[in-house]
Amino acid sequence: MVSLFKRKDFFNRDEKERIISAIRDAEKQTSGEIRIFVERRCRFVDPLDRAAELFSRLKMDQTKERNGVLVYVALKDRQLAILGDRGIHEKVGSEFWNNEVRKMLMHFRNDAYSDGIIAIIHDIGTALTSHFPYDSKSDKNELPDDIVFGK
């Protein structure tokens, strides 16, 4: 029996490609950056604390406009958090992030993990585009678009 929770086997190839494609599509419209971090278990009681640790480690706090967003998921523990840097958080506020977490949880309850993540990427991308539109003259991809897998 193959475990869903082996490192990098959280998603099948098609799901990984769809998630990465959603990130790239969203980032084509904004100067903002979206990262996905997935692991089996959350090492902290509060997934937002884990997301904050990873946010720093992934250098997401170093974007020019402070508009990076991390979607953190601990699949086996069924914990998640969305953490936006100061620039985007000041624009959308806590209620936006809380609504997005609720939306993602609805997908997760139906075991539609990749669909939930893709839906959230789309919503985050729309918010980032609204407040940090893409500028072809100055925008650059500051962070990788790949999914980061923990243990």
C-alpha beads as a LAMMPS data file, in Angstrom:
LAMMPS data file: protein, C-alpha beads

151 atoms
150 bonds

1 atom types
1 bond types

-500.0 500.0 xlo xhi
-500.0 500.0 ylo yhi
-500.0 500.0 zlo zhi

Masses

1 110.0

Atoms # bond

1 1 1 0.000 0.000 0.000
2 1 1 1.394 3.398 -0.982
3 1 1 0.992 6.056 1.679
4 1 1 -0.433 9.411 0.641
5 1 1 1.911 11.001 3.129
6 1 1 5.330 10.099 1.770
7 1 1 7.520 13.081 1.056
8 1 1 6.654 14.635 -2.326
9 1 1 3.881 12.081 -2.838
10 1 1 1.228 14.266 -1.275
11 1 1 -0.050 14.962 -4.787
12 1 1 0.159 13.079 -8.046
13 1 1 2.006 14.591 -10.990
14 1 1 -1.101 16.157 -12.525
15 1 1 -2.108 17.769 -9.229
16 1 1 1.405 19.194 -8.737
17 1 1 1.402 20.606 -12.259
18 1 1 -2.039 22.157 -11.770
19 1 1 -0.979 23.799 -8.496
20 1 1 2.243 25.186 -9.975
21 1 1 0.360 26.363 -13.063
22 1 1 -2.159 28.160 -10.838
23 1 1 0.696 29.927 -9.026
24 1 1 2.297 30.994 -12.313
25 1 1 -1.015 32.179 -13.761
26 1 1 -1.771 34.217 -10.635
27 1 1 1.700 35.748 -10.542
28 1 1 1.484 36.831 -14.206
29 1 1 -1.070 39.413 -13.075
30 1 1 0.692 40.751 -9.983
31 1 1 4.014 41.655 -8.453
32 1 1 2.984 39.514 -5.468
33 1 1 4.444 36.098 -4.687
34 1 1 2.595 32.940 -3.656
35 1 1 4.271 29.906 -2.120
36 1 1 2.818 26.569 -1.053
37 1 1 4.386 24.528 1.744
38 1 1 3.011 21.044 2.400
39 1 1 4.064 18.575 5.047
40 1 1 2.578 15.637 6.876
41 1 1 2.461 17.006 10.416
42 1 1 2.562 20.441 11.976
43 1 1 5.435 20.697 14.443
44 1 1 3.664 23.481 16.341
45 1 1 0.364 23.586 18.189
46 1 1 -0.726 26.551 16.087
47 1 1 -0.233 26.163 12.317
48 1 1 0.071 29.946 11.987
49 1 1 3.216 29.790 14.142
50 1 1 4.635 27.131 11.817
51 1 1 3.698 29.223 8.794
52 1 1 5.485 32.236 10.315
53 1 1 8.634 30.163 10.854
54 1 1 8.547 28.912 7.270
55 1 1 7.722 32.368 5.902
56 1 1 10.996 33.638 7.257
57 1 1 12.997 30.561 6.293
58 1 1 11.694 30.756 2.704
59 1 1 12.709 34.460 2.614
60 1 1 9.174 35.488 1.832
61 1 1 9.603 38.548 4.026
62 1 1 12.199 39.880 1.610
63 1 1 9.991 40.722 -1.364
64 1 1 10.307 44.296 -2.566
65 1 1 6.685 45.246 -1.826
66 1 1 6.217 42.896 1.153
67 1 1 3.467 41.131 -0.761
68 1 1 4.324 37.467 -0.395
69 1 1 1.700 34.948 0.696
70 1 1 2.391 31.502 2.119
71 1 1 -0.223 28.752 2.080
72 1 1 0.797 26.201 4.709
73 1 1 -0.783 22.743 4.883
74 1 1 -0.102 19.835 7.256
75 1 1 -2.151 17.114 5.560
76 1 1 -2.151 14.320 8.101
77 1 1 -2.870 16.722 10.958
78 1 1 -5.463 18.509 8.786
79 1 1 -4.051 21.878 9.807
80 1 1 -3.485 24.865 7.600
81 1 1 -2.705 28.538 7.647
82 1 1 -2.376 31.364 5.175
83 1 1 0.140 34.052 6.020
84 1 1 0.414 37.276 4.056
85 1 1 3.281 39.698 4.468
86 1 1 2.699 43.205 5.780
87 1 1 2.059 44.824 2.378
88 1 1 -0.822 42.567 1.365
89 1 1 -2.151 42.047 4.899
90 1 1 -2.603 45.801 5.334
91 1 1 -4.719 45.812 2.161
92 1 1 -6.968 42.779 2.740
93 1 1 -7.051 42.322 6.529
94 1 1 -7.543 39.289 8.748
95 1 1 -11.090 38.557 7.619
96 1 1 -9.885 37.861 4.065
97 1 1 -7.390 35.252 5.300
98 1 1 -9.971 33.707 7.646
99 1 1 -12.471 33.377 4.778
100 1 1 -9.853 31.753 2.579
101 1 1 -8.987 29.231 5.294
102 1 1 -12.690 28.372 5.651
103 1 1 -12.969 27.858 1.875
104 1 1 -9.939 25.623 1.831
105 1 1 -11.285 23.578 4.756
106 1 1 -14.500 22.924 2.831
107 1 1 -12.450 21.384 0.010
108 1 1 -10.307 19.436 2.452
109 1 1 -13.366 17.919 4.141
110 1 1 -14.130 16.343 0.759
111 1 1 -10.514 15.156 0.367
112 1 1 -10.114 17.625 -2.507
113 1 1 -6.762 18.963 -1.310
114 1 1 -5.327 20.109 -4.615
115 1 1 -8.650 21.671 -5.680
116 1 1 -8.771 23.593 -2.401
117 1 1 -5.234 24.855 -2.805
118 1 1 -5.847 25.861 -6.426
119 1 1 -9.038 27.734 -5.482
120 1 1 -7.177 29.627 -2.776
121 1 1 -4.304 30.451 -5.119
122 1 1 -6.850 31.953 -7.500
123 1 1 -8.453 34.051 -4.729
124 1 1 -5.089 35.216 -3.393
125 1 1 -3.953 36.031 -6.913
126 1 1 -7.056 38.151 -7.463
127 1 1 -6.430 40.074 -4.226
128 1 1 -2.757 40.565 -5.071
129 1 1 -3.627 41.744 -8.589
130 1 1 -6.093 44.262 -7.192
131 1 1 -3.530 45.808 -4.847
132 1 1 -0.217 44.982 -6.558
133 1 1 -0.803 44.822 -10.324
134 1 1 1.836 43.410 -12.631
135 1 1 4.232 45.934 -14.173
136 1 1 6.045 44.518 -17.204
137 1 1 8.872 47.038 -16.829
138 1 1 9.777 46.348 -13.222
139 1 1 8.246 43.061 -12.117
140 1 1 10.360 39.980 -11.639
141 1 1 9.630 36.617 -10.138
142 1 1 11.276 37.057 -6.744
143 1 1 10.564 33.562 -5.398
144 1 1 10.304 30.089 -6.958
145 1 1 6.855 28.872 -7.983
146 1 1 7.380 25.254 -6.977
147 1 1 5.626 23.490 -4.111
148 1 1 7.853 23.120 -1.069
149 1 1 7.499 19.772 0.681
150 1 1 8.386 19.205 4.315
151 1 1 8.485 15.918 6.128

Bonds

1 1 1 2
2 1 2 3
3 1 3 4
4 1 4 5
5 1 5 6
6 1 6 7
7 1 7 8
8 1 8 9
9 1 9 10
10 1 10 11
11 1 11 12
12 1 12 13
13 1 13 14
14 1 14 15
15 1 15 16
16 1 16 17
17 1 17 18
18 1 18 19
19 1 19 20
20 1 20 21
21 1 21 22
22 1 22 23
23 1 23 24
24 1 24 25
25 1 25 26
26 1 26 27
27 1 27 28
28 1 28 29
29 1 29 30
30 1 30 31
31 1 31 32
32 1 32 33
33 1 33 34
34 1 34 35
35 1 35 36
36 1 36 37
37 1 37 38
38 1 38 39
39 1 39 40
40 1 40 41
41 1 41 42
42 1 42 43
43 1 43 44
44 1 44 45
45 1 45 46
46 1 46 47
47 1 47 48
48 1 48 49
49 1 49 50
50 1 50 51
51 1 51 52
52 1 52 53
53 1 53 54
54 1 54 55
55 1 55 56
56 1 56 57
57 1 57 58
58 1 58 59
59 1 59 60
60 1 60 61
61 1 61 62
62 1 62 63
63 1 63 64
64 1 64 65
65 1 65 66
66 1 66 67
67 1 67 68
68 1 68 69
69 1 69 70
70 1 70 71
71 1 71 72
72 1 72 73
73 1 73 74
74 1 74 75
75 1 75 76
76 1 76 77
77 1 77 78
78 1 78 79
79 1 79 80
80 1 80 81
81 1 81 82
82 1 82 83
83 1 83 84
84 1 84 85
85 1 85 86
86 1 86 87
87 1 87 88
88 1 88 89
89 1 89 90
90 1 90 91
91 1 91 92
92 1 92 93
93 1 93 94
94 1 94 95
95 1 95 96
96 1 96 97
97 1 97 98
98 1 98 99
99 1 99 100
100 1 100 101
101 1 101 102
102 1 102 103
103 1 103 104
104 1 104 105
105 1 105 106
106 1 106 107
107 1 107 108
108 1 108 109
109 1 109 110
110 1 110 111
111 1 111 112
112 1 112 113
113 1 113 114
114 1 114 115
115 1 115 116
116 1 116 117
117 1 117 118
118 1 118 119
119 1 119 120
120 1 120 121
121 1 121 122
122 1 122 123
123 1 123 124
124 1 124 125
125 1 125 126
126 1 126 127
127 1 127 128
128 1 128 129
129 1 129 130
130 1 130 131
131 1 131 132
132 1 132 133
133 1 133 134
134 1 134 135
135 1 135 136
136 1 136 137
137 1 137 138
138 1 138 139
139 1 139 140
140 1 140 141
141 1 141 142
142 1 142 143
143 1 143 144
144 1 144 145
145 1 145 146
146 1 146 147
147 1 147 148
148 1 148 149
149 1 149 150
150 1 150 151
